[in-house]
Amino acid sequence: MFIWVAVAGSGTADTTIDKTRTRTTADGWEITISKTDENLERQPPLNAAAFSREAFLSVLARGDIGGQGRVPVRAGTIAVGLMIGCNTDVSPGMTAGLSGALGANVGVLGSGTAAQSPSGTLGGNAGLNAGLTPSIQVTLRPGTITTIALASKPMGAATGYLALYDVALRVDSCIGQVAMRSVAALTVSTTTADDTITVYGEPLSF
């Protein structure tokens, strides 16, 4: 299965419930990550292929750092990504008995750099600076879920935003619907601790 992600509609659309999570760090800072305004608009695939799926994704992430911490904050980063998977992969050359050597491979088209989080979480530099989202191709194994980093933004103030509008998603060589879940994370670093707080969107399919 091949996944393409690019910044770009008519089709059916789903909106999801806004999510917010707040934690107090060991240093005494109150950190909050919010995921709002998420919308997935399904599109008929341009190639009209039975095993292709397309959709446009929009989402807004907000990070807040408050409270009275005992140690100054050195850095904060907001990151947005996707957990995405397909039940049955029909890519050429793949068989039902896949081995561990057929792990996820990430390629990038366009300027900038992209990163796939091996542990399934988004951290400090998990992705691209805002506005530089390229096309990303990922090869998945059947029955697996892969986390794809879409964008990240360093925070220059106590509040920061990362907005993605109409990011084009295309999945090829997948039987049935593609399942996805958005991920928004805030990472805060001090001289004594690193803290990451994460919220997850509702499962959607296209």
C-alpha positions as CSV (number, residue, x, y, z in Angstrom):
1,M,0.0,0.0,0.0
2,F,1.3,3.5,-0.8
3,I,0.3,6.7,1.0
4,W,0.8,10.1,-0.5
5,V,0.4,13.2,1.6
6,A,0.5,16.7,0.0
7,V,-0.9,20.1,0.7
8,A,-3.7,20.8,-1.8
9,G,-12.7,19.7,-3.1
10,S,-16.2,17.8,-3.7
11,G,-17.0,14.8,-1.5
12,T,-18.4,13.7,1.8
13,A,-16.9,15.3,5.0
14,D,-16.6,14.3,8.6
15,T,-15.9,16.7,11.5
16,T,-14.7,15.3,14.9
17,I,-14.9,16.3,18.5
18,D,-12.3,18.8,19.8
19,K,-9.8,17.3,22.2
20,T,-7.8,19.0,25.0
21,R,-5.4,17.6,27.5
22,T,-3.5,19.3,30.3
23,R,-0.7,18.1,32.6
24,T,1.5,19.7,35.2
25,T,5.2,18.9,34.7
26,A,7.7,17.9,37.4
27,D,9.1,21.4,37.0
28,G,5.7,22.9,37.9
29,W,4.7,24.1,34.4
30,E,1.1,23.5,33.3
31,I,1.2,22.4,29.6
32,T,-1.9,22.0,27.4
33,I,-2.3,20.6,23.9
34,S,-5.6,21.0,22.0
35,K,-6.8,19.6,18.7
36,T,-9.7,21.5,17.1
37,D,-11.4,22.1,13.8
38,E,-10.6,18.7,12.4
39,N,-12.3,17.9,9.1
40,L,-11.9,15.0,6.7
41,E,-13.4,15.5,3.3
42,R,-13.5,12.3,1.2
43,Q,-12.8,12.6,-2.5
44,P,-13.4,10.2,-5.4
45,P,-9.9,9.0,-6.5
46,L,-8.7,10.8,-9.7
47,N,-7.5,7.5,-11.2
48,A,-10.9,5.9,-10.5
49,A,-9.1,2.8,-9.3
50,A,-10.9,0.3,-7.0
51,F,-7.9,0.1,-4.6
52,S,-7.3,3.9,-4.3
53,R,-8.6,6.3,-1.7
54,E,-8.4,10.1,-1.5
55,A,-9.4,12.7,1.1
56,F,-8.6,16.3,2.2
57,L,-7.6,16.8,5.9
58,S,-7.8,20.0,7.9
59,V,-6.8,20.3,11.6
60,L,-5.7,23.0,14.1
61,A,-3.3,22.2,17.0
62,R,-2.7,24.7,19.9
63,G,-0.1,24.4,22.6
64,D,-0.1,26.4,25.8
65,I,2.6,26.7,28.5
66,G,1.4,28.2,31.8
67,G,1.8,28.0,35.5
68,Q,4.7,28.9,37.7
69,G,7.6,26.6,36.8
70,R,10.7,26.3,39.0
71,V,13.0,26.1,36.0
72,P,12.8,28.3,32.8
73,V,11.4,26.7,29.7
74,R,14.2,26.3,27.1
75,A,12.0,25.1,24.1
76,G,8.5,24.0,23.1
77,T,7.4,22.3,20.0
78,I,3.9,21.6,18.6
79,A,3.6,18.6,16.2
80,V,0.8,17.1,14.1
81,G,0.7,13.7,12.5
82,L,-1.5,10.8,11.5
83,M,-1.8,7.2,12.6
84,I,-2.9,5.4,9.4
85,G,-3.4,1.8,8.4
86,C,-5.0,-0.6,5.9
87,N,-6.3,-4.1,6.6
88,T,-5.2,-5.7,3.4
89,D,-2.3,-4.5,1.2
90,V,-2.2,-5.5,-2.5
91,S,1.0,-3.7,-3.5
92,P,3.1,-5.5,-6.2
93,G,5.7,-7.8,-4.8
94,M,4.1,-8.3,-1.3
95,T,2.8,-11.6,-0.2
96,A,0.6,-12.8,2.7
97,G,3.6,-14.0,4.6
98,L,5.4,-10.7,5.2
99,S,8.7,-10.7,7.1
100,G,10.2,-8.1,9.4
101,A,12.4,-6.9,6.6
102,L,9.4,-5.3,4.9
103,G,9.1,-2.5,7.4
104,A,7.7,1.0,6.6
105,N,9.8,3.0,4.2
106,V,9.4,6.8,3.9
107,G,10.3,8.9,0.8
108,V,10.0,12.6,0.3
109,L,9.2,14.6,-2.8
110,G,9.8,18.4,-2.7
111,S,11.8,20.6,-0.4
112,G,12.2,20.2,3.3
113,T,12.6,17.1,5.5
114,A,10.2,14.5,6.9
115,A,10.5,12.1,9.7
116,Q,8.5,9.0,10.7
117,S,8.3,8.4,14.4
118,P,9.5,4.8,15.1
119,S,7.7,4.6,18.4
120,G,4.4,5.9,17.2
121,T,4.7,9.2,19.1
122,L,5.5,12.7,18.0
123,G,8.3,14.5,19.7
124,G,10.3,17.7,19.4
125,N,11.3,17.6,15.8
126,A,8.7,15.1,14.5
127,G,8.2,16.5,11.0
128,L,8.4,19.7,9.1
129,N,8.2,23.4,9.8
130,A,4.7,24.8,9.2
131,G,4.1,25.5,5.5
132,L,6.6,23.0,4.2
133,T,4.5,19.8,4.0
134,P,5.7,17.8,1.0
135,S,4.5,14.7,-0.6
136,I,5.2,11.7,1.6
137,Q,5.0,8.0,0.5
138,V,4.8,5.3,3.0
139,T,4.7,1.5,2.5
140,L,2.7,-0.4,5.1
141,R,2.5,-4.0,5.9
142,P,-1.0,-5.7,6.3
143,G,-2.4,-5.3,9.8
144,T,0.0,-2.6,10.9
145,I,-0.5,1.0,12.0
146,T,2.1,3.6,11.0
147,T,2.5,7.1,12.5
148,I,3.3,9.8,9.9
149,A,4.6,13.2,11.0
150,L,2.9,16.0,9.0
151,A,4.3,19.2,10.5
152,S,5.9,20.7,13.5
153,K,6.4,24.2,14.8
154,P,8.8,25.6,17.5
155,M,7.0,27.8,20.0
156,G,8.3,31.3,20.4
157,A,5.7,32.3,23.1
158,A,3.6,30.8,25.8
159,T,0.9,30.0,23.2
160,G,1.5,28.5,19.7
161,Y,-0.6,27.3,16.8
162,L,-0.1,24.8,14.0
163,A,-2.8,24.8,11.3
164,L,-3.1,22.5,8.4
165,Y,-5.7,23.1,5.7
166,D,-6.8,20.7,3.0
167,V,-3.8,18.4,3.2
168,A,-4.4,15.9,0.4
169,L,-4.2,12.2,1.4
170,R,-4.0,9.5,-1.2
171,V,-3.7,5.8,-0.5
172,D,-3.1,3.2,-3.2
173,S,-3.1,-0.6,-3.3
174,C,-5.4,-1.0,-0.3
175,I,-8.5,-3.3,-0.2
176,G,-11.4,-1.7,1.7
177,Q,-11.4,1.6,3.6
178,V,-8.3,3.2,5.1
179,A,-8.5,4.0,8.8
180,M,-6.8,7.1,10.3
181,R,-6.5,8.9,13.5
182,S,-4.9,12.4,13.9
183,V,-2.3,13.0,16.6
184,A,-1.3,16.4,18.1
185,A,1.6,16.7,20.6
186,L,3.3,19.4,22.6
187,T,6.9,18.9,23.8
188,V,8.3,21.2,26.5
189,S,12.0,21.1,27.5
190,T,13.8,22.6,30.5
191,T,17.3,22.1,31.9
192,T,15.9,19.3,34.1
193,A,13.1,17.6,32.2
194,D,11.5,16.9,28.8
195,D,7.7,16.5,28.8
196,T,5.4,15.5,25.9
197,I,1.6,15.6,26.1
198,T,-0.5,14.1,23.3
199,V,-4.1,14.1,22.2
200,Y,-5.7,11.8,19.6
201,G,-8.5,12.4,17.2
202,E,-11.4,10.0,16.7
203,P,-10.9,7.2,14.2
204,L,-12.0,8.1,10.7
205,S,-12.1,6.2,7.4
206,F,-12.0,7.1,3.8
